[in-house]
Amino acid sequence: MSTATPLATVLIDGNNFYASCEALLDPAVLGRPLVVLSNNDGCIVSRSAEARALGIPMGAPFFQVRPQLERHGVIVRSSNYSLYGDMSQRLMATLESWVEELEVYSIDEAFGVLHRPRTSAGSGADLLAWGQALRQAVRQRLGLPVAVGIAPTKVLAKIANRLAKHSPSLPQPGVFDLGAVADPDPWLEAIAIEEVWGIGRRLSRWCRLRGIRDARQLRDMPSGELRLRCGVVGLRLQRELRGHPCLPLVSLPAAKKETCVSRSFSTPITTVAELREAIATYLSRAAEKLRRQRQCAGSLTVFVRSSPFSGRPFYSNAATITLPLASDDTAVLLAAALPLADRLFHPHHPLQKAGVLLQALQSANQLQHHLFSPLPAAQQARRESLLATIDALNARYGRGTIQWAACGLRSPWAMRRSRLSRSGTTRLEEVPVVWA
Ligand SMILES: [Mg+2]
């Protein structure tokens, strides 16, 4: 037996994250049912506990449940991604100091690794008190509720987190340590096969056909059968369920190979001028991302599509261009992208969505000064400082403070967000005021 202290994997996950962020800015909504809508105010993407209790379904189209929402006086908000993104960064910064290693998995979810303390008898102690202290710290510093799942592996930590959220009778509400229970079997049996992380819809159907209905049965089924059906991926999943870590933490984000900005339009686009403005807007956003990542794009793709529900023939198209020299300069990228927009536009197909994909990304530092560089070195340096200044101004005074004329001034096609809350944590003029 090894004498090293065993490692524990934890999954920390925000409860109703978007709805909780909304309540943070506006305490008047605390304790009241609230839902957050997806882009273009389309579907429900987050519900407060009170809205959930009313039986308002997740993912429901807004127009369908609107009468129900109005009847119950449910507060409706458009998604405010600058608020959620900012709160996410604060959450991750707090979590960083609570674990030995952190993997940010999604906007409101992170895996962490830490050593289990030892009991006097020499075995690994439970981490319930630690988990409870973490929840309190996050609640106190950020005002956000989180659930903490603790286990020997990532797949089990996901399960533990689910149990922490949905088991009402836990001694420490919101925290569950699957690595410290005497018998994990009844807990695993409470997790339906569809709820196991990494099990897709097809695999869960295959399992059901074989009588495998829950996580415990998946753990105990013959490995050979699983391997035949889904190879090493299935075996890894099963080993994780058995408590042997196979999925390492990914703490450093890999250098991105592509960057994409795309949006649905609030109203279909029917003129080439509007499409050019939309593409120019997305491209400026993508180029800004690129410069922040210190990367240049070697090629770019513009794509468009119509609505599959419009009753007209569906139209979807894309065009790619390779740049003679990789670039992060918005003007250079615009000159390449706008002719593609002209080519893809079709007068008989109102467009519902468009996007820009920057590809063949390479590090801006590695990029050698090209022999055929379009600009002399001094001019190139001036150009770079101009772009850096524009980015700094936009970061400081808000997106769109300075923009390319090609992006247009009024954008009737822009995302519908009619019920947007304030940017109370990222814009000075919208910071909440407290009278004391
Ligand atoms: Mg969550």
Boltz pocket constraint, residues with backbone or C-beta under 6 A from the ligand:
constraints:
  - pocket:
      binder: B
      contacts: [[A, 13], [A, 14], [A, 15], [A, 16], [A, 17], [A, 108], [A, 109]]
      max_distance: 6.0
